[in-house]
Amino acid sequence: MARLNLLEETRYEKLPVNVYPNQKEASRRVAQRIAGLIKSKQETGKPAVLGLATGVTPVGVYQELVRLHREEGLSFKNVITFNLDEYYPMQPDSAQSYVTFMNENLFNHIDIDKNNVHIPDGTLDKDAVTAFCVEYERQIEDLGGLDLQILGIGRTGHIGFNEPGSAPNSGTRMVTLDDLTRSDASRDFGGKENVPTKAITMGIGTIFKAREIILMAWSQRKAAIIKKAVEGEISGDVPATYLQLSDHVEFVLDEGAASDLTRFDTPWLVKDCVWTNELRKKAVIWLATTLKKPVLKLTEEDYNSHGMAQLAVEQGPVYNINIDIFNRLQHTITGWPGGKPNADDSQRPERANPAKKRSIVFSPHPDDDVISMGGTFIRLVDQGHDVHVAYQTSGNTAVWDDDVLRYVEFAIDFNKSIGDDAGKLSGIYEDMRSFLEKKRPNQVDTQEIRNVKGFIRKTEAIAGARFAGLPDDHIHFMALPFYESGKTQKNAVGEEDVRLTMELLQAVKPHQVFAAGDFADPHGTHVVCFNIILEALKRLKETEEWVKDCWLWLYRGAWHEFETHEIEMAVPLSPQEVLRKRYAIFKHQSQKDTPVFPGDDAREFWVRAEDRNRETASNYNELGLAEYEAMEAFVRFQF
C-alpha cells in the first residue's frame, strides 16, 4: 500500500527523484555512493571510471570526498575520471578553467594519479578539436564506459554544455553556448563579454552510456527547470528531458530545487493532504488564481473539479472556507509595519506594544534596504520608530572601474581648489589608471581601488538612508570580513562576521529585525548574510532576555517576491510613497542604468522593484481585496 501511495504521489514525475532537506545532506549522500563504488571496484581490482561535473552544484560532493580521503582513508588510486566539458578557448591555468576548478576543489587534495584525469583541452587548434573528441570517446569506451556520471543542470536545461537543440545521440564535440548560459557565467569572467562563446562537451549520447547517472540541483533558483526536466515532455528545447529515456538515472535535489514539483507545489492534485492552515490558504489562493476568480466567488464545483474535493468534504461548506481565507489575507495588510499603537493587535501582523519600537534593517548589499523595502523603511521612520540600518557588506565588487577614476579625479580637483597638495593623490591616481588599463577580466583590484569602490557604495547608502529620514548615528557599515576577498568568490564565513553582528544587535536591542530572505539571489550573498544574522540571534537568545521579544521579518524584492500564500505582512504603498521609494533607490547612482552585476533581469533595480510591488498589490486585488498602488511583502521567521 505504501508503494502504491508513493507511485500516486509521484505520478507526474517521469524519472526517479530523491529529495533531501538541504544541499549539504544531499551532497553527502551522493559522495557516499561514489565512495561505495570506488571501494567495491577496489575489492575486485578494477578501476572506478567516473564522469565528473563542474560548477557550484558538485562542490559539496567534492568537499565530502576530500573529507573521506583525509579522515577515513578513502583512496582514489584506482579512480579514472572524465570531465564533462571545458570552455573553448581556455588555458588550463586560467582562473575560469575547469582544470583549475577540479584541481582546487578535488584533485589537489586526494591521492589520484594525475595521469588518470581527463578534461577536454581548451588550448587545441580548431582543426584538432574533432580528432580530440573522437579520441576522448574512444578512451571512455576502452575502459568499458563510465561507471557513474554526475551532472548539474543549467537554467536552459543543459547537461554538460549540451544546449537546447542538442541531439539525444550526440557525442563529444564543440558547441556554441546559449546566451543565458553565458550570462550565468558572466560573474566568474568579469562580464558576459569575456565569457567564451564555445565549449567542448561530452554529448548526451555519451552521458547515456554511463551505468549510473545522478543529476543534482540545489535551491529554488533551479526549481522551474527541474519541473520541466522531471515532469515535462521530452524535447530538444530542454535537453535534460532526454534523461527520462534512461533506466539508470536519478535526480538528487534539495527542497528548494524540488519545490515546483507537483507533489510539493500542489500536493492536493496527487494525494490526500493534512489540511493545515498554511496548506489550505495556499490551495484556495491557487484555485482562485487558476480560475481567475475572487476568493469569495469560489464554488463547491470549483473545489471538486480541481483536486480539492477532500478539503470541501472535510472542512466545508466551501463558502466558510472562502471567508476564512479572505479574512486571513485581509489580516496580513497593515499600514503600521511597526504595530499600531493603542489598537487591537489580535488580527494584525505586528504587535501594538511597545508603541515605539527599535528596529534594525539589515541590508546585505548597500542598496537592498531601499530596493526591497524602501517604502516600509520610510514608513517606520515616519511613524516614529527608532530605526537603524546595517549594511552588511561593502559592495565594492559591483562598481565600474571608470567610476573609480572619476571620483579620484574629483578628489584631486577638490584638494587643489582648497590649496592642499594633491601630489600624493595624483601619484595614486596614475597607479590606478595604469593598473586598470592592463587589468585582466576578473582580476582582483588593488586595495586602493577596492577602497574607492567601497567609498562610492558607502556614500550612496548614506544618501539613501538620510533620504529615508535616518540620522547619521543610526547608519551602520559592517564591512563583514567574509565579503572582503576582492573577488566574486567570497571567503567562508568566520567567527568575526558573527561577532560583529552580535555586537550591533546587543547595542540596539531591537524589537524588530528585517533581513533579506531572497535566497534566489544568484550571487549567494543574501543567504550568507541571513545565516550570519540567524546565528547571531540564536547565540544571543541563550543569554539575552530582549531577544525573546525580538521578531525577525524577511523581505524580498531584488530578485523574486514571496508567493501570495506565504505573505504574513503586506504593507500598502500610496502613489506618493512609491515615488519616495524610487527617489531613495536613485541615490545609488553606481547601480543605476546598467549595474556591474545585473543578474538575468534587464530592468533597472527601481523598475523591477516597482513592478514587483505593483504585482503584489494586483494579486491581492484579484483575490477580492482592496486595490492599492503597490505593496511590500514580509514573512516572519521563527528562530
C-alpha atoms as one frame of an Amber mdcrd trajectory, in Angstrom:
protein
   0.000   0.000   0.000   2.826   2.427   0.873   4.419   1.807  -2.530   1.093
   2.445  -4.282   0.685   5.718  -2.390   4.200   6.794  -3.406   3.503   5.988
  -7.055   0.324   8.051  -6.928   2.140  10.946  -5.274   4.878  10.937  -7.916
   2.750  10.086 -10.948   3.633  13.360 -12.675   7.336  12.520 -12.368   8.820
  10.641 -15.311  12.057   9.564 -13.637  13.235   8.724 -10.088  13.670  11.727
  -7.781  15.128  11.749  -4.258  14.675  14.913  -2.226  16.795  15.798   0.817
  16.240  18.565   3.393  19.237  20.573   2.248  22.161  20.708  -0.139  24.672
  19.536   2.465  22.814  16.315   3.240  22.161  15.609  -0.443  25.825  16.170
  -1.330  26.906  13.855   1.488  24.637  11.090   0.197  25.981  11.397  -3.357
  29.574  11.362  -2.081  28.828   8.206  -0.081  27.546   6.497  -3.218  30.685
   7.469  -5.133  32.840   6.228  -2.253  30.923   2.950  -2.182  31.527   2.474
  -5.917  35.252   3.186  -5.530  35.566   0.680  -2.672  33.632  -2.047  -4.487
  35.899  -1.644  -7.520  38.973  -1.785  -5.295  37.798  -5.127  -3.911  37.704
  -6.598  -7.438  40.942  -4.937  -8.552  39.199  -2.827 -11.181  39.263   0.908
 -11.829  36.285   3.105 -10.976  35.533   5.252 -14.037  33.790   8.478 -13.040
  32.248  11.224 -15.133  32.628  14.491 -13.242  30.942  17.883 -13.434  31.982
  21.413 -12.565  30.153  24.483 -11.298  28.686  25.285  -7.906  26.450  22.195
  -7.755  29.046  19.420  -7.154  31.319  21.409  -4.815  29.738  19.920  -1.682
  30.183  16.414  -3.094  33.868  17.060  -3.735  34.325  18.515  -0.250  32.861
  15.361   1.290  35.045  13.124  -0.895  38.106  15.055   0.254  36.990  14.617
   3.870  36.511  10.879   3.341  40.044  10.694   1.917  41.641  12.674   4.736
  39.674  11.360   7.709  38.550   7.880   6.662  41.332   6.826   4.318  39.336
   6.639   1.077  41.889   6.099  -1.701  41.457   7.330  -5.276  44.399   5.422
  -6.745  42.065   3.187  -8.738  39.900   6.090  -9.981  39.884   7.304 -13.598
  37.932  10.493 -14.320  36.489  12.156 -17.394  35.147  15.663 -17.051  32.030
  16.690 -18.894  33.246  19.872 -20.521  35.580  22.840 -20.817  35.279  26.326
 -22.248  36.919  26.949 -25.599  39.352  28.556 -25.942  40.670  28.226 -22.399
  44.130  27.989 -20.877  44.348  25.307 -18.156  45.912  27.711 -15.652  43.176
  30.324 -16.107  41.091  31.031 -13.017  37.948  30.193 -15.002  39.189  26.912
 -16.477  37.684  23.641 -15.356  41.203  22.266 -14.918  41.744  24.903 -12.233
  38.321  24.204 -10.748  38.868  20.463 -10.478  42.368  20.848  -9.049  41.254
  23.362  -6.428  38.108  21.516  -5.409  39.198  17.875  -5.654  42.321  16.599
  -7.384  44.918  18.562  -5.375  43.510  17.135  -2.135  43.337  13.406  -2.907
  45.751  10.663  -3.987  44.520  10.307  -7.562  47.108   9.631 -10.290  47.005
  12.768 -12.443  47.559  10.553 -15.497  44.093   9.162 -14.803  42.483  12.621
 -15.036  40.887  13.592 -18.352  39.480  17.054 -19.062  38.639  18.436 -22.528
  41.524  20.521 -23.871  40.628  24.165 -24.402  44.023  25.001 -25.935  43.658
  22.985 -29.146  43.673  24.454 -32.621  40.163  24.394 -34.032  41.072  21.886
 -36.686  42.336  19.485 -33.981  39.166  19.524 -31.881  37.242  16.864 -33.821
  40.065  14.323 -33.581  40.438  15.063 -29.876  36.720  14.451 -29.310  36.855
  11.112 -31.149  39.820  10.077 -29.002  38.034  11.201 -25.814  35.134   8.893
 -26.683  37.497   6.029 -27.533  39.272   6.275 -24.181  35.954   6.014 -22.337
  34.851   3.045 -24.449  38.161   1.226 -23.982  37.601   1.357 -20.220  34.179
  -0.203 -20.626  32.295   3.098 -20.277  31.569   5.334 -17.309  30.530   3.602
 -14.101  28.901   6.754 -12.747  28.229  10.180 -14.261  27.298  13.119 -12.053
  25.547  16.115 -13.580  24.288  19.540 -12.733  21.648  21.337 -14.774  21.718
  24.792 -16.303  18.719  27.075 -16.410  18.402  26.369 -20.145  18.043  22.699
 -19.219  21.528  21.919 -20.464  23.514  18.981 -19.091  27.212  19.353 -19.660
  27.167  22.057 -22.291  24.509  20.280 -24.346  22.376  23.336 -25.005  18.803
  23.364 -26.371  18.766  21.740 -29.801  21.300  19.052 -28.883  20.537  15.593
 -30.272  19.901  12.703 -27.865  22.600  10.606 -29.579  25.217  13.377 -29.682
  28.846  12.616 -28.826  31.747  14.697 -27.542  32.029  17.819 -29.708  32.451
  21.570 -29.943  29.266  23.556 -29.180  28.089  27.166 -29.127  26.947  28.353
 -25.704  23.452  29.713 -25.131  23.195  33.407 -24.239  21.609  32.579 -20.852
  24.436  30.150 -20.071  26.974  32.877 -20.811  25.006  35.360 -18.691  25.050
  32.949 -15.757  28.836  32.607 -16.128  29.459  36.334 -16.510  30.244  36.955
 -12.851  33.129  34.471 -12.963  34.567  36.152 -16.042  34.108  39.779 -15.060
  31.357  40.370 -17.611  29.484  38.411 -20.265  31.658  39.876 -22.992  34.582
  37.898 -21.531  32.775  34.536 -21.446  33.833  32.236 -24.319  31.139  31.588
 -26.894  32.230  27.971 -27.408  32.900  24.872 -25.329  33.910  21.241 -25.754
  31.388  18.925 -24.135  30.529  15.263 -23.778  27.360  14.547 -25.726  24.028
  13.361 -24.403  24.667  10.024 -26.091  27.963   9.699 -24.215  26.303  10.526
 -20.900  23.546   7.999 -21.607  26.038   5.134 -21.799  27.031   5.554 -18.136
  25.846   2.690 -15.918  24.565   5.208 -13.356  23.614   8.866 -13.835  22.988
  11.235 -10.935  21.736  14.742 -11.707  21.932  17.158  -8.781  20.251  20.530
  -8.313  20.093  22.913  -5.378  17.990  25.952  -4.486  14.709  27.397  -5.625
  16.509  29.070  -8.492  16.629  25.678 -10.247  13.042  24.700  -9.373  11.431
  25.802 -12.640  13.852  23.945 -14.917  13.743  20.858 -12.672   9.961  20.716
 -13.061  10.371  20.817 -16.851  13.070  18.131 -16.787  11.142  15.795 -14.461
   7.512  16.358 -15.443   7.704  17.916 -18.913   7.520  16.342 -22.336  10.757
  15.118 -23.899  12.050  17.942 -26.053  15.261  19.214 -27.554  14.295  22.583
 -26.077  15.140  21.144 -22.629  17.994  18.657 -23.177  17.720  17.272 -19.638
  14.315  15.788 -20.548  16.170  13.177 -22.607  17.200  11.638 -19.288  13.613
  10.417 -18.957  14.584   7.763 -21.529  17.264   6.262 -19.274  16.670   3.372
 -16.863  19.785   4.294 -14.878  19.154   7.918 -13.926  18.265   9.542 -10.613
  17.675  13.188  -9.715  19.017  14.236  -6.308  17.502  17.527  -5.136  17.258
  19.714  -2.083  13.850  21.007  -1.013  14.283  24.297  -2.853  15.047  22.685
  -6.212  12.117  20.269  -5.757   9.635  22.941  -4.693   7.902  23.298  -8.087
   7.285  19.567  -8.499   3.573  18.765  -8.302   3.838  16.645  -5.137   5.319
  19.630  -3.266   3.774  22.630  -5.030   0.175  21.412  -5.421   0.043  18.154
  -3.430  -3.780  18.065  -3.398  -3.631  17.081  -7.065  -1.878  13.790  -6.269
  -2.796  12.714  -2.738  -4.971  13.289   0.298  -3.495  16.055   2.419  -3.314
  17.032   6.052  -5.013  20.387   5.705  -3.037  22.779   7.873  -3.996  26.451
   7.829  -0.973  27.182   5.638  -1.760  24.482   3.079  -5.432  25.433   2.971
  -4.512  29.062   2.316  -2.108  28.043  -0.439  -4.673  25.762  -2.097  -7.528
  28.268  -2.067  -5.318  31.049  -3.430  -4.058  28.652  -6.114  -7.631  27.769
  -7.046  -8.729  31.411  -7.223  -5.669  32.342  -9.284  -6.103  29.362 -11.615
  -9.759  30.219 -12.256  -9.155  33.994 -12.196 -11.916  34.408  -9.613 -12.018
  36.301  -6.301 -11.773  34.017  -3.289 -15.343  34.730  -2.168 -16.726  33.625
  -5.553 -15.262  30.101  -5.495 -17.885  27.352  -5.560 -18.096  23.740  -4.455
 -17.900  22.708  -8.101 -14.642  24.656  -8.430 -13.178  22.724  -5.487 -14.401
  19.336  -6.707 -13.164  19.732 -10.281  -9.678  20.899  -9.289  -8.479  18.225
  -6.889  -9.781  19.878  -3.711 -12.838  17.719  -3.000 -11.157  16.362   0.151
 -10.880  19.881   1.576 -14.504  20.670   0.672 -15.767  17.483   2.354 -13.598
  17.656   5.486 -13.786  21.389   6.215 -16.716  22.681   4.145 -19.065  24.210
   3.310 -16.691  25.861   0.885 -18.104  29.368   1.426 -16.972  29.180   5.047
 -13.503  28.160   3.842 -13.537  31.099   1.415 -14.472  33.568   4.145 -11.743
  32.233   6.433  -9.049  32.581   3.749 -10.328  36.024   2.747 -10.064  37.163
   6.372  -6.580  35.697   6.704  -5.489  37.631   3.626  -7.155  40.800   4.914
  -5.338  40.486   8.245  -1.921  40.462   6.551  -2.494  44.013   5.252  -1.272
  46.778   7.534  -0.181  50.359   7.162   1.602  50.019  10.517   4.657  47.767
   9.988   5.852  48.633  13.485   2.441  47.853  15.005  -0.475  50.263  15.515
  -0.414  51.930  18.943  -3.452  51.592  21.186  -5.148  49.187  18.780  -6.413
  45.623  18.960  -3.457  43.653  17.586  -5.034  40.200  17.739  -5.660  40.271
  13.975  -2.637  42.344  12.982   0.740  41.009  11.800   2.740  43.120  14.296
   2.320  43.835  17.997   0.862  47.108  19.210   3.349  47.338  22.082   5.755
  48.861  22.581   4.244  51.708  20.590   7.700  52.906  19.522   9.931  50.029
  18.548  13.646  49.722  17.973  14.152  48.258  14.502  17.208  47.177  12.522
  17.030  46.832   8.761  19.888  44.568   7.668  20.928  45.156   4.072  23.307
  42.553   2.533  24.427  44.962  -0.201  24.386  48.736   0.271  21.141  49.138
  -1.701  18.990  46.143  -0.741  17.252  48.132   2.006  15.660  50.719  -0.270
  15.207  48.413  -3.283  13.414  45.704  -1.346  11.640  47.507   1.499  12.203
  51.218   0.925   8.527  52.111   1.385   8.278  50.228   4.691  11.639  51.657
   5.789  10.385  55.203   5.201   7.044  54.466   6.872   8.727  53.060  10.010
  10.727  56.283  10.303   7.704  58.487   9.603   5.729  56.665  12.310   8.371
  57.490  14.911  10.118  54.176  15.435  13.802  54.063  16.404  15.087  52.675
  13.099  18.673  51.619  12.355  20.068  50.330   9.073  23.051  47.983   8.890
  24.866  47.496   5.585  26.457  44.089   5.946  28.931  44.236   3.035  30.827
  46.991   1.268  29.526  46.015  -2.177  32.911  47.027  -3.550  32.999  44.451
  -6.344  29.915  45.964  -8.003  31.292  49.325  -9.175  32.543  50.108 -12.670
  36.268  50.767 -12.950  35.814  54.107 -14.728  33.758  55.378 -11.774  36.850
  54.950  -9.609  38.880  57.257 -11.839  36.061  59.791 -11.966  35.794  60.003
  -8.168  39.557  60.218  -7.634  39.789  62.940 -10.288  37.119  64.809  -8.344
  39.127  64.394  -5.109  42.298  65.706  -6.796  40.498  68.758  -8.140  38.872
  69.418  -4.762  42.231  69.201  -2.969  43.696  71.680  -5.412  40.708  74.014
  -5.021  41.312  74.389  -1.277  45.048  74.814  -1.672  46.092  71.351  -0.485
  48.909  69.431  -2.119  47.412  66.760  -4.377  50.761  65.248  -5.346  50.399
  62.007  -3.386  46.823  61.520  -4.533  47.839  62.216  -8.122  50.512  59.529
  -7.878  47.979  57.005  -6.576  45.642  58.028  -9.392  48.290  57.351 -12.028
  48.986  53.926 -10.493  45.271  53.156 -10.580  44.955  54.226 -14.182  47.961
  52.134 -15.205  46.577  49.077 -13.381  43.108  49.412 -14.890  44.480  49.776
 -18.424  46.170  46.367 -18.077  43.572  44.721 -15.853  42.544  41.202 -16.874
  38.934  40.024 -16.664  38.008  39.329 -13.043  41.476  40.291 -11.796  41.448
  41.380  -8.149  41.667  45.158  -7.811  44.391  46.867  -5.830  43.473  47.749
  -2.260  43.214  51.450  -3.149  40.752  50.732  -5.957  38.706  48.442  -3.722
  38.628  51.159  -1.078  37.344  53.765  -3.530  34.669  51.395  -4.820  33.606
  50.758  -1.227  33.520  54.508  -0.502  31.286  55.056  -3.537  28.793  52.457
  -2.302  29.015  53.858   1.240  28.230  57.452   0.282  25.302  56.299  -1.840
  23.924  54.224   1.032  24.239  57.167   3.413  22.341  59.366   0.951  19.578
  56.769   0.617  19.247  56.260   4.381  19.224  60.012   5.024  16.506  60.383
   2.397  14.503  57.795   4.349  14.903  60.036   7.397  17.656  58.368   9.421
  20.176  60.331  11.492  23.811  59.507  10.717  24.392  57.688  14.011  21.705
  55.152  13.032  23.527  54.198   9.825  25.962  51.318  10.344  28.568  49.945
   7.933  29.644  46.484   8.984  32.010  45.532   6.105  31.763  41.895   7.143
  35.111  40.180   6.533  33.733  37.227   4.541  32.962  39.580   1.648  36.311
  41.354   1.512  38.148  38.900  -0.754  38.288  41.358  -3.641  36.889  38.568
  -5.816  33.424  37.464  -6.852  34.171  34.247  -4.950  33.911  35.225  -1.285
  35.655  33.848   1.769  34.000  31.380   4.101  32.009  32.918   6.946  34.133
  33.299  10.070  33.657  33.965  13.742  34.371  37.674  13.215  31.323  38.018
  10.939  29.082  36.637  13.671  30.778  38.643  16.441  30.315  41.965  14.641
  26.643  41.169  14.091  26.127  40.199  17.724  27.741  43.446  18.884  25.387
  45.573  16.796  22.343  43.620  17.936  23.387  43.961  21.576  23.916  47.707
  21.168  20.449  48.319  19.667  18.439  45.519  21.345  15.807  45.642  18.597
  12.154  44.619  18.841  12.194  44.062  15.080  14.889  42.794  12.733  14.349
  42.978   8.985  16.621  40.728   6.919  16.889  39.780   3.257  15.127  36.484
   2.635  15.674  36.428  -1.113  17.646  33.196  -1.231  17.300  33.007  -5.019
  19.943  35.752  -5.174  22.198  34.401  -7.937  25.317  35.644  -6.167  24.546
  33.978  -2.828  25.350  36.992  -0.640  21.790  37.266   0.699  21.639  33.768
   2.143  25.146  34.072   3.611  24.218  37.344   5.313  20.948  35.901   6.588
  22.707  32.890   8.109  25.099  35.225   9.937  22.162  37.165  11.432  20.397
  33.946  12.395  23.487  32.524  14.103  23.986  35.796  15.999  20.367  35.862
  17.204  20.440  32.212  18.257  23.568  32.753  20.327  22.193  35.895  21.933
  18.910  34.172  22.716  20.773  31.923  25.157  21.875  34.853  27.335  19.918
  37.995  26.395  16.355  38.438  27.641  15.413  41.050  24.999  15.870  38.519
  22.166  12.741  36.675  23.330  10.718  39.747  22.329  12.568  40.288  19.040
  10.720  39.389  15.822  12.618  38.549  12.655  10.936  39.660   9.418  12.188
  38.615   5.984  11.852  40.835   2.931  12.392  40.155  -0.768  12.145  42.107
  -3.960  15.544  42.476  -5.598  15.282  39.102  -7.374  11.956  37.461  -6.532
   8.932  38.173  -4.366   7.160  35.942  -1.875   4.200  33.962  -3.176   0.883
  35.440  -2.027   0.113  32.489   0.242   3.455  32.954   2.034   2.964  36.630
   2.893   2.347  37.384   6.576   2.640  41.173   6.424   1.729  43.255   3.367
   2.460  46.968   3.653   0.491  49.061   1.129   2.233  51.986  -0.571   0.442
  55.060  -1.856   1.451  56.584  -5.214   3.450  59.200  -3.299   5.237  56.541
  -1.238   6.148  54.659  -4.419   7.815  57.842  -5.679   9.661  58.361  -2.376
  10.972  54.805  -2.585  12.067  55.397  -6.173  13.995  58.521  -5.181  15.721
  56.622  -2.367  16.842  53.989  -4.888  18.068  56.757  -7.218  20.632  57.746
  -4.578  22.529  54.584  -5.569  23.857  56.109  -8.764  26.536  53.456  -9.366
  23.769  50.838  -9.625  21.537  52.817 -11.982  21.177  52.236 -15.706  23.444
  49.189 -16.057  24.945  47.786 -12.840  28.057  45.623 -12.952  26.121  42.508
 -11.920  22.524  42.950 -13.099  21.548  39.265 -12.973  19.288  37.965 -15.720
  16.668  40.700 -15.300  17.397  43.538 -17.716  15.186  46.023 -15.860  16.769
  48.666 -13.658  16.500  47.913  -9.945  13.930  50.669  -9.325  11.800  49.414
 -12.216  11.813  45.785 -11.139  11.094  46.827  -7.534   8.074  48.904  -8.565
   6.815  46.216 -10.942   7.005  43.580  -8.217   5.339  45.802  -5.621   2.524
  46.599  -8.041   2.198  42.921  -8.932   1.793  42.017  -5.254  -0.949  44.633
  -4.884  -2.608  43.375  -8.062  -2.541  39.780  -6.791  -4.370  40.843  -3.625
  -6.886  42.846  -5.630  -7.630  39.945  -7.984  -8.330  37.752  -4.975 -11.016
  40.230  -3.967  -9.093  42.510  -1.609  -8.857  46.298  -1.804  -6.910  47.811
  -4.677  -3.669  49.544  -3.693  -0.988  51.215  -5.782   1.725  48.817  -4.548
   2.637  46.534  -1.651   5.818  45.377   0.039   5.666  41.854   1.453   7.201
  40.207   4.515   7.328  36.786   6.143   8.077  36.258   9.825  10.900  33.807
  10.554  10.740  31.829  13.781  14.159  31.243  15.360
